[in-house]
Amino acid sequence: MLQYVFRRFLGAIVVIFAVSVVTFLIFQLAPALAHRSPVYYYVGKIPPLPAQLKLLEHRYGFDLPIWEQYLHYVKGILFGQTVSNGDTTLHCSAPCLGYSFRLNSSVNSLIGQALPVDLSLAIGASILWLVGGVAVGTISGLKPGSIFDRVGMTAALTAVSLPIFFTGPLLLLIFEYKLKWLPNLTYAPLTDDPVQWFKSLLLPWISLAFLFAALYARLTRANMMETMGEDFIRTARAKGLPRRTVVIRHGLRAALTPIVTIFGIDIGTLIGTAVITETVFNLHGLGFLLITAIRQSDLPIILGVTLIASIALVVANLVVDILYGIVDPRVSYA
C-alpha cells in the first residue's frame, strides 16, 4: 500500500512540475504575441518610461533565457523575491507567486483570501450532490422501471439540462426576494460567523448540487444495474448473505469506482473555475479573482491562479488514485 501511494505521489510531483513549466511558458511568451514587453503586465496601470523599461526587464529577469526565467520564478516561490514597478520596491515573502501592483497586494495574499470561498463552495456542494445522486441512482438501479426510477431519472434529465445562470437567479428570486427566508446573503468566513457562512453558501450549494447530482444519479444507476448482474453478486446471494450486505458491501462498492473518478475530477476542476456560480451569488473566489485579473491584464494574478487551480486538479486525482484501492478491492497495489 505504501509503495503504491509513494509511486502515485512521485507521479503527481512530476505532473505538477510539468504543469508549472507549461503554465509559465504560456504566460511568459503570451506578451510577445502582443509585441509588448512582459513588464507592462507586471508594473501596474502606469507603463514605465523607456529609460525604466530596460532596468525593470533586467530586475525581473526578462532579459535572461527562458529556462533561467523559470528558475527565477521557482526561486521566488521557494525563497521569496524583491519586486518593483520603477517607483516602489517591495519584498515578497515565500511562497511568492508574484505581486500585483494594480491591487497593491501579493498574489499569495489575494489567493489566500479567495481560496477558502472556493473550498467552502466545492466541499459543501460535493457532499450534497454525492449523497443525493448516489442515493437516487442506487435505488433506481435496484428497481429499474419503477415509479421511483422514472421520476428520479426524469428529474435528473431535467436538472442536467438547467445551467447555473438559470437555477441560481431562480433560487435567489424565490428564497431571498419572494419568501425572504434567506435575507442578506453576503459571504462571511467560517471562522468569523459560521451561521452567516452557511446561509450565504446554501443556495450556491443547492445550485451546483442540482446540476452535478443528475449526472451522478444516472451514472450510479447504470453501474448498479450492470454490477448486480455480475457473477460475484450471484455468489454472494447464494451464500445467503443479507440483501443489505449484498447491495452495499458488494454491489455499491464495485459500482462506485467510476463515481470516485469523476468526483475527484469535478472537485479539482471546481477550484478556480466556478466563475458563473461566483458571479451569480456575488462570491469573491478564485474564479472572480481570475476574471478581474484578465480584464486588467494583471499577469502575476493570472499565472498564480492558473497554477493553483492546476495543482488542485492534480492533487484531486492523486486522492482518487489512493481511494481506488479502498473502494474497489479488485484494484491491485502492485
N, C-alpha and C positions, 0 to 999 in steps of 0.2 A: 504493500500500500504506500509506504513512504517513498519507495523508489518511483512508483507511478506518479505521485504528487510532485516529486522533485523534477522528474522529466518534464511534466506539464509546466512547472514553474519556470524552468530554463527556457522552454519554448515560448512562454509568454514574454520573458525578458527579451528574447531575440525579436519577437514581433513588435514589442514596444520600441526597441531600438530602430527597427526598420520604419515604423510609423513616424518616429521623431525625425528621421532623416528625410523622408518623403515630404512630410509637412513643412519642414524647414526649407527644403529646396523650392517647393511650390510658392511659398510666400516671400522668399527672398528673391526669387527670379521673376515674380509677377511684376514688380515695378519696372523691370527692364522692358516689358511689353508695352508699358505706357511711356517709355523713353524718358523716365524720370529717375532721379537718384532715390534709393530707399530712405534716405534721410528725411525726405518730405513727409513720409508716412510715420515718422517716429518723433519729430520735434514739436508737434502741436499745430495750432491753427496758423501761426505766423511763419511763413517759409524763411529759412536762413538767408542771409546775404551771401552773394557769391564768394566773398572772402572767407565766410564762415563755413561754407559748404564742404570744401576740401578738408578743413580741420575736423568737422563733425564726421565725415566719412572715415577719416583716419581713426578718430576716437571710438567710433562704433565698429571699426574693423572692416568696413565695406570695401576698402582698397586691398584687402587680403584675398588669397584664393578661397574658393567657396568652401573647401574642406576645412580650412582654418577658421572661417566664419562659423561653421557648425561647431567646432571645438570651443570657440569663444562663447557661443550660446550655451553649450552644455556646461562650461566652466561657470558661467553666470548662474545657472540653475543650482549647481552644487555648492558654489562658494560665494555667490553674490557678485555684483558688479557696480561700477560707477557709471551713471548716465547723465547726459547733458543735452540741452537744446540750444546751446550757444550762450545763453544768459544765466541759466540756473544749472548747477551741478549737484547731483544727489547720489547717495549711496543706496543701492537696492540690496537688502539683505537676502541671504539664501533661505529657501529656494527662490531665486529671482527669475520670473518668467518675462521680465521687461517692465517698463514704466510708461504709463500713459500721461503725457504732458497735456493732452486735451482735457482729461478728467482730473489731472493733478493727483494721481494715485498710482501705486504699484499694481501690476496686473494680478499678483498673488492676492492682494487685499480685495480687489474687485471680485475675483473668482471666489475668495473665501466668504464674501457676503452673499453671492448668488448661488453657490453650490448647495447650501442647506435647503434652499427653496426647491431645487430640482430633486434632491434626495427625498425630501418630505413628499413631494408630488409623486415621485416614482414608487416609493415604498408603499404609501397608503393605497394608491390606485392598484398596484400589482396584487396586494392582498385581496382586494375586492374582486378583481377580475379572475384571479386564480381560483379562489374558493367558489365563486359563483359559476364560472364557466365549467370547471371540472365537475362540480356537483350536478349541474344540469346535463352535461354531456354524459356522465356516468349513468344517471337514471334513464336517459333517453336511449343509451346503448344497451342497457339491460332489458328495456321494454320498447323495442322498435315498433313503430306503427301505432302505439298507444296514443291516447289523447294528450298526455303529458309530452310525449315525443313530438307530436305535431305542433302543439302550442309552443314548446320550447324552441324548436328549430325555426318556426315562423318568426318568433321574437328575435332569434339570433340573426336570421337573414335580414330582418328589418334594422336591427341595431348596427350591423356591419355596413349597412348602406348609408348611415347617417353620420356625416362628418362632425368634428368638434365645433366648427363655427356655426353649426345649426343647433346641436343639442346644448352647447354652452349658453348662448343667449336665451334659449328657451327655458332652461333651468333658472337662470337669473330672473327672467320675467316672472316666472311662477312663484319661486320661493323667496326672492328678495323684494320684488316690487309689488306683486299682487297679494300674496299671503303674508308677506313681511315676517316670515319665520326666521330668516337669516339676515337681519339688517347689519350694516356696517361690516362688509366682508374684507376690510383692509387686512393684509397679511401681517402677522406678528410672529416673531421667532418663538419656537417651542419653549426655550428657556425663560423668555420674558413673560409670556401669557399663554399657557397651554390651551385654555378654553378658546381664546381668540384664534390661536393657530389652527385648532381643529375646525372651528366654524368657517374660517377663510378658505380651508382646503377641502371641505366636504363636497361642495359642488364640482370642483375640478376633478376630485377622485371619482365621483359618480360619472362624470362625462367621459373620462378616459376608460373607466371600467366598463361602461356600457358599450364602448366600441371594441375593446380588446376581448371581453368575456365572450362575445359572439363567436370569435374565431376559436377560442379555447373550447367552447361547448361543442362546436361542430367537429373539431379535431379529436376531442376526447370520445365523442360518440362513435366516430368511425373506428378509432383504435380499440375501444371496448368491444364493439361488435366483432372485430377481427380476432381479438385476443380470446374472447370467451369461447371461440370455436376451436382453439388450439388443443393439441393432444395433452399437454400438461394440465390443462384445466379439467379435461375429462378424467385424467388420472386422479387429480385432487378430489373430484366428486366421487369417484369410485372408492376412494379411501374412507368415505363417509365424513369428510370434513364439513363443518357448518357452512351454510351458504355465505354468511358474512365473511368468514375466513377465506373462502374461495374467491369472492369478489374483490375484497380489499387487499389481502396479502399476496394473492397470485394474479388475479386479473388486472386490477387497477395499477398495481405496482409495475407490471410489464407494460401497460398501456401508457404510463407516464413518461417514458423515455423521450419521445419526440416533444412532449409538452415541456419537459425540462430544457430542451434545446431552444425552442422558440421563446421560452420565458427568459432565459439568460440574454438572448439577443435583444428582446424587447426592453428589458430593464436597462441594458447597456446603451441601447440606441436612444432611450428616452432622456438620458442625462445629456443636456445641452441641446436637444432638438425639439423640445415641446414648445416651440415658438408660438403656435396658434393658441394652445391652451393658456400659455402665459399672457398672451395679448388679450384674449377674451376676458380673463379673470384678473387682469392687472397684477400679475405676479412678476417680480423682477428677478428672474432666474438667469441661468446661463444663456438660454435662447434669446431673451430680451437684451442681455448684455452684448451678445454677438451681433444682433441686428443693429443695435445702436452703434457699435464699432464699425460695422460695414458702411453705414450711412456717413460716418465721419472719417472714413478711411484711416482708422486707428489700427495700424498693423500689429503692434505688440499685443493688443487685446485679442484680435482675430487669431493670431498664432497661438496664444496661450489657451484660449477656449477650445480651439480645434484640437490641440494636443491633449487637453484634459478629457474631452469627450471621446477621443480615440482610445486613450488609456482606459477609460471606464468600460468601453466595449470589450477590450482585450481582457480586462480583469473579470468581467461578467462571464466571458467564455471560459476562462480558467476555472471559475467556480463551477460552471456547468460540467466541465470535464471531470472534476472531482466528484460531483454529485451523481454522475452516471453509475459509478460503482456501488453507491449506496442505494439508489433507486432500483437498478436492474442488476441482479446478481449474475446475469449472463455475461456482463462486461468483464473482460479479463484485465488484470493488472500487469500482465507480462509486458 
